[in-house]
Amino acid sequence: MTKILVIEDEESVRENLLDLLRAENFETMTAENGKVGIHLSTSFKPDLILCDMMMPEIDGLGVLTAIREEPLTATIPFIFLTAKSAKSDFRQGMDMGADDYLTKPFTRTELLRAIMNRLNRQATLKMYLSGSNQPATQTFTPKMQLLEMNLHRVIHQKKFHEFEVYYQPIVDIDSGKMMAAEALLRWNSPELGEVSPGEFIPVAESTGLITAIDTWVLETVCQQIRVWKDMTGKSLKVAVNISVLEFNHPNFFRKLNEFLEINNLDPRFLEVELTESMIIQNANSAIAIMNQLHNLGVGIAVDDFGTGYSSLIYLKNLPIDTLKIDRYFIHNVDNDSQKSAITKALIQMAHNLNLQVIAEGVETEFELSFLRQNKCDAMQGFLFSRPLPAAELENFFWNSISLSV
């Protein structure tokens, strides 16, 4: 299991990182300051270090210096976490031997992409230095080594049958009935077996292969909505996650519109999910594309909301329909006063803007009760259902769907 050391003095950021990393099955260790982090880097022997740049006593640059001077830790991949935007600060850290940096706030996908990029490059370097075609240590598994190569094979040989779209129900909190579903991608590789989206999506994004994958998912979902419509006379609204590369592709809107027309679909039953960071990166361009989608009638949701705050200023100007509160804020929300306050504020703010609110990652009755008391509109999570193949979704849940024809 890959081991990651998190050195971060801000407790809320540190706990958020731990939740994200543990959800992806990384082994973790944390340090609340640079001094403890330096000590743990030798005793914990991590495969990668995430370190805040600004800390009291010993800052991130001091930690990096100490780690690079110690032979046992000198080659460990090191990623800075920073809220600073000055290019000189980044340059200084990279010149001192850092491998990468993440600017706060960052999304789950951005974090995993940075981690996988560093681990894959480290594994490749170790293989090269060992003169072997196999990993130099057991830390980097054959699955990790072959992942990018197999993604290229799937895309270039058009073997999209290795992928399958699963659907996680989105449930109306008041009635308990399924009102929509979110499309989630799964990959069952003949060589690698079942590969977690947390592993292959960041690699697909970093290599540019994600655009072909997104196009296939979008086309597949539109076809599936049409199949359900023909079978039952009812249309199920489905939300599809779109990557930043696909969203900004010149042909994105044309392709989406084409899939709707080919399948004779009402655009209201397709929803595009975007992340905060996608919108923040180039707000004017993002809003222009979102207006096109909105005018067509396609729904727009902002996913993982609450993990970044700089987009709040744009929220009232965005043509969006749905706000999805990130699972980090939902986990244990009934017992965590800080999460409780933030979640209540997000629900109220969204309703003031006439937006639907969906809570992600609901796993307990206590969390559901909290959301019901605070007038959240809908939820998705293991409490109701895990993501399901299309056949299981229609067989098990079809009688509970409450939708307009």
Buried (B, 14 or more C-beta within 10 A) or exposed (E): EBBBBBBBBBEEBBBBBBBBBEBBEBBBBBBBBBBBBBEBBBEBBBBBBBBBBBBEEBBBBBBBBBBBEEEEBEBBBBBBBBEBEEEEBBEBBEEBBBBBBBBBBBBBBBBBBBBBBBBBEBBBEBBEEEEEEEBBEEBBBEBBBBBBEBBEBBBEEEEBEBBBBBBBBBBBBEEEBBBBBBBBBBBEBEEBEEBEBBBBBBBBBBEEBBBBBBBBBBBBBBBBBBEBBEEBEBBBBBBBBBBBBBBBBEEBBEBBBBBBEEBEBBBBBBBBBBBBBBBBEEBEEBBEBBEBBBEBEBBBBBBBBBBBEEBEEBBEEBEBBBBBBBBBBBBBBBEBEEBBEBBBEBBEBBBEEEBBBBBBBBBBEEBBEBBEEBEBBBBBBEBBBEBBEBEBBBEEBBEBBEBEE
